[in-house]
Amino acid sequence: MNTKVFFTILAIVGVGAVSCWWVLYGKTITNASAASSATATAEAANVAASQDESLAAFLATSSSTATTVLGGVVPAEGSVPFIGMIEGLAKSANVGLTVQSVGLGNPSALAPAASASAFDALTLSLSVQGTWSAVYRFLNMLETLPYKTQISAVSLNQSAFSVPGTGGKSGSPQSFWSGSLSLAVLKNLSPEDSVK
């Protein structure tokens, strides 16, 4: 009888120990997940703050552009600096940018009261590549430019690729976004253009 009692007590203690271990294991996993999530959130906040600082530094260093920005119109000879500013914004947002084409269009689509004898619409066809957050941030920057702009024909596609893992195993798939858009901005005509 003593042997049965001993094994019963031993079984109860064993089940209790396994139960305690399982509860502690679950709490450890939960705590680790929460810490990992908090770390990822903190890193995302640091990246966003860094990008905001990059944008502020970029805009501060381009003080020659800042004076013309206040008018909302690209100056007659300001097409190249404007395109350079767009490329700088893409770089600060960590977006790959390619200017596919540059042209001139009708300014009345941007500003119905704009006279075609004084203004043009500088049109840019752009292609972008990057993570969703980077592409979204870049589009947000374009939308909030202090110029008279219009963004149209936005087309974005998602792709996934695997990053090589350790030990020859494939890593987790990463999301990648690419697409195209058209940007038009109101631009002053140069004196020679207005004569033609």
PyMOL commands that set and color helices and strands:
alter all, ss='L'
color gray80, all
select helices_A, chain A and resi 2-61+63-69+79-92+107-109+132-143+166-168+191-195
alter helices_A, ss='H'
color red, helices_A
select strands_A, chain A and resi 96-105+119-130+149-164+170-188
alter strands_A, ss='S'
color yellow, strands_A
deselect
rebuild
show_as cartoon
